[in-house]
Amino acid sequence: MIKSRKLKKILITGANGQLGSEIREIAISTTQYEWDFTDYQELDLCDLNHLEKKVAEINPQIIINCAAHTAVDKAETEVELSDVLNHQSIAIMAKWSNANDCKLIHISTDYVFDGNSAIALTETAQTNPINVYGVTKLAGEKACLEQNPNAIIIRTSWVYSSFGNNFVKTMSRLMQERDSLNVVNDQVGSPTYAADLAKAIMTIMEHKNWQSGIYNFSNEGEISWYDFALAIQEIGGFDCEVGGIPASNYPTPAKRPAYSLLDKSKIKNSFGVAVPEYKESLRKCMDLLRIKTN
């Protein structure tokens, strides 16, 4: 009798977040893997003393770490929590994955940059975070590659989805509630539809050559948050006046990079990852949101 081949097990952390939820959608129709979706209830990344043991019990062949302390403003006062989630837990998972022949994909952020660039940022651009969130995420990147040089890190930016709370949902709601609103117009980058990032991760996992290192992923387009809001207004058909204001008129506890557009050439060339234009993806997401709310 021929024994059935055991399916490769994939551990997803932060499974209830935007990206984790989008990967779960893909997993429904991707049956060649055994999926283990965990959030803090099943795998508490803050429990550093037992994290390695818990991961060992799951014993995955691939870890996709979507978990993070992403509350950028709260991180300014929740420094220890941010460091545990964004840095120390990553070091433990990276060390375990390296020792157990487990592939690791870790999600990072454009906030590792200071925003002073005038051109799209490549993976080798100088990092210099300007807030606690960025500092802890950069520390997580370094720990990840130190403990597991074979890991893949994906930096992304301005993530939104039909799941969770995000800029697209907030703007869509406010534009229906208000006659006018103002949006920051001097912070430039590109949004990322989490469903596109989830597809990119699948492309990398299934590529014949695993090429470790840091990669950038966001949708195509160079826009400000104000431009993004205008696109949401246009696609949603919302009758709301949208004005642009400088970030200095909208002070927040954490500073944001003024410019964090990511160059996606490396991920395209290395893995053949498709990078859709931002309006195309925004339209798909807003169509889904209409279906979900009707």
C-alpha positions in Angstrom: 0.0 0.0 0.0 1.3 3.5 -1.0 1.2 5.8 2.0 -0.5 9.2 1.3 2.0 12.1 1.2 1.8 14.3 4.3 0.8 17.9 3.4 3.2 20.7 4.0 2.1 22.6 7.1 1.9 26.4 6.9 1.7 28.4 10.1 0.1 31.9 9.8 0.5 34.3 12.7 -1.8 37.3 13.0 -4.5 35.3 11.2 -7.3 37.7 12.1 -5.6 40.8 10.7 -6.0 42.2 7.2 -3.3 40.1 5.5 -4.0 37.0 7.5 -7.7 37.2 6.6 -6.8 37.5 2.9 -4.5 34.5 3.1 -7.3 32.6 4.7 -9.5 33.4 1.7 -6.8 31.9 -0.6 -6.4 28.9 1.6 -10.0 27.9 1.1 -9.3 26.8 -2.4 -5.6 25.9 -1.9 -5.8 22.3 -0.6 -2.2 21.2 -1.3 -1.2 22.6 2.1 -2.2 22.1 5.7 -3.0 25.5 7.0 -2.7 26.5 10.7 -4.2 30.0 11.2 -3.3 31.4 14.6 -4.0 34.7 16.4 -3.0 35.7 19.9 -5.6 33.3 21.4 -3.9 30.2 19.8 -0.3 31.5 19.7 0.5 34.4 22.0 3.7 36.1 20.6 4.0 38.1 23.9 4.6 34.9 25.8 8.3 34.7 25.0 9.0 32.0 27.5 6.8 29.5 25.8 6.7 30.7 22.2 9.4 28.4 20.9 7.7 25.4 22.5 4.3 26.4 21.0 5.8 26.7 17.5 7.5 23.4 17.9 4.2 21.8 18.8 2.7 23.1 15.6 5.9 22.0 13.8 5.3 23.9 10.5 7.4 23.7 7.3 6.6 27.3 6.5 5.8 30.3 8.8 4.2 33.4 7.4 4.4 36.0 10.2 1.7 38.6 9.7 1.4 39.5 13.4 2.7 42.9 14.6 1.9 45.7 16.9 0.6 48.0 14.1 -1.0 50.8 16.3 1.6 53.3 15.2 0.6 56.1 17.6 0.0 53.8 20.6 3.5 52.3 20.0 5.0 55.7 21.2 3.8 54.9 24.7 3.5 51.1 24.4 7.2 50.7 23.7 7.8 47.4 25.5 4.8 45.7 23.9 5.8 47.0 20.5 9.3 45.6 20.9 8.1 42.2 22.1 5.7 41.8 19.2 7.7 43.4 16.4 11.2 42.3 17.4 11.7 39.8 20.2 9.1 37.3 19.1 10.5 37.4 15.6 13.9 36.5 16.8 12.5 33.4 18.5 10.5 32.3 15.5 13.5 32.9 13.2 15.8 30.9 15.4 13.4 28.0 15.6 12.7 28.0 11.8 16.5 28.0 11.1 17.1 25.1 13.4 14.2 23.1 12.0 14.5 23.5 8.2 11.4 25.7 8.2 11.0 28.5 5.7 10.0 31.9 7.1 8.3 34.8 5.5 8.2 37.9 7.7 6.1 41.0 6.9 7.7 44.4 7.6 7.0 48.0 6.7 8.0 51.2 4.9 8.2 52.9 8.3 11.8 51.6 8.6 12.6 54.7 6.4 12.8 58.4 7.5 10.9 59.7 4.5 13.7 62.0 3.3 14.2 60.2 -0.1 13.0 61.8 -3.3 13.1 58.5 -5.3 11.4 55.1 -4.9 13.2 53.2 -2.2 15.0 50.0 -3.0 15.7 47.2 -0.5 19.2 48.5 0.0 18.2 52.1 0.7 19.4 53.5 4.1 17.0 52.8 6.9 16.4 55.4 9.6 13.0 55.0 11.4 11.5 58.1 13.0 8.9 56.5 15.3 8.8 53.6 17.8 6.9 51.3 15.4 9.5 51.7 12.7 12.4 51.2 15.2 10.9 48.0 16.5 10.1 46.7 13.0 13.6 47.4 11.9 15.0 45.6 14.9 12.7 42.7 14.0 14.1 42.6 10.5 17.7 42.5 11.7 16.9 39.8 14.3 15.1 37.8 11.6 18.0 37.7 9.3 20.6 37.2 12.0 18.8 34.2 13.4 17.7 32.8 10.0 19.7 34.1 7.0 17.4 32.0 4.8 14.3 34.0 5.7 12.4 36.3 3.4 11.2 39.7 4.6 8.6 41.7 2.7 8.3 45.4 3.3 4.9 46.8 2.5 3.0 50.1 3.0 -0.5 51.6 3.5 -2.2 48.2 3.8 -6.0 48.0 3.3 -8.5 45.2 2.8 -12.2 44.4 2.9 -11.3 43.0 6.4 -10.4 44.9 9.5 -10.1 48.6 10.0 -8.2 50.7 7.4 -8.1 54.0 5.5 -10.4 52.8 2.7 -13.2 51.8 5.1 -12.8 55.0 7.2 -12.8 57.3 4.2 -15.8 55.5 2.7 -17.8 55.9 5.9 -16.8 59.6 6.5 -17.5 60.6 3.0 -21.1 59.3 3.5 -21.4 61.0 6.9 -19.9 64.4 6.1 -20.2 67.2 3.6 -16.4 67.8 3.6 -13.2 66.5 5.1 -9.5 67.2 4.9 -6.7 64.6 4.2 -2.9 64.9 4.5 -1.4 65.8 1.1 2.3 65.8 1.8 3.0 62.2 2.7 3.7 60.2 -0.4 3.8 56.5 -1.1 1.6 53.8 -2.5 -1.2 51.7 -0.9 -1.2 47.9 -0.7 -4.3 45.8 -1.2 -3.8 43.0 1.2 -5.3 40.5 -1.2 -2.5 41.4 -3.7 0.1 40.9 -1.1 -1.4 37.5 -0.1 -1.2 36.4 -3.8 2.4 37.7 -3.9 3.3 35.5 -0.9 1.7 32.5 -2.5 3.7 33.1 -5.7 6.9 33.3 -3.6 6.0 30.1 -1.7 5.4 28.2 -4.9 8.4 29.5 -6.9 11.0 26.9 -7.7 13.8 29.0 -6.3 13.6 30.2 -2.7 15.7 33.4 -2.6 16.2 34.8 0.8 16.5 38.5 1.7 14.4 41.7 1.8 11.8 42.5 -0.8 9.4 45.4 -1.3 5.7 45.1 -2.2 2.9 47.6 -2.7 0.6 48.5 -5.5 1.9 50.6 -8.4 1.4 54.4 -8.2 2.9 57.3 -6.5 0.3 59.2 -4.5 -0.4 61.1 -1.3 -3.1 60.1 1.2 -5.1 63.0 -0.3 -4.8 61.5 -3.8 -5.9 58.1 -2.3 -8.9 59.7 -0.7 -9.9 61.3 -4.0 -9.6 57.9 -5.7 -11.9 56.4 -3.0 -14.4 59.3 -3.6 -14.3 58.8 -7.3 -14.8 55.0 -7.2 -17.4 55.2 -4.4 -19.3 58.1 -6.1 -19.4 59.9 -2.8 -20.7 63.5 -2.7 -18.2 64.9 -0.3 -15.8 67.8 -0.7 -12.2 66.5 -0.1 -9.5 69.0 0.8 -5.7 68.6 1.1 -3.8 69.7 4.2 -0.2 69.4 5.3 0.7 66.9 8.0 1.7 69.7 10.3 -2.0 70.6 10.5 -2.8 67.1 11.7 -0.4 66.4 14.5 -0.1 62.7 15.7 1.9 61.2 18.5 4.1 59.3 16.0 5.8 61.0 13.1 5.2 59.5 9.7 7.7 59.4 6.8 6.9 62.1 4.2 8.0 59.9 1.3 8.1 56.1 1.4 7.4 54.9 -2.1 8.7 51.4 -2.5 10.6 50.2 -5.6 9.1 46.7 -6.5 11.7 45.7 -9.2 13.4 43.1 -7.1 10.3 41.1 -6.2 9.1 41.2 -9.8 12.4 40.0 -11.2 13.1 37.4 -8.6 9.7 35.7 -8.4 7.7 37.0 -11.3 5.2 38.6 -8.8 2.4 40.6 -10.4 2.0 44.2 -9.0 -1.4 45.7 -10.0 -2.0 49.4 -10.3 -3.4 50.9 -7.2 -6.8 52.1 -8.6 -7.4 48.7 -10.2 -7.0 47.0 -6.8 -8.9 49.7 -4.9 -11.9 49.2 -7.2 -11.8 45.4 -6.5 -11.8 46.0 -2.8 -14.6 48.6 -2.9 -16.7 46.3 -5.0 -16.3 43.6 -2.3 -17.2 46.1 0.4 -20.4 47.0 -1.4 -21.3 43.3 -1.6 -20.5 42.8 2.1 -22.6 45.7 3.2 -25.7 45.0 1.0 
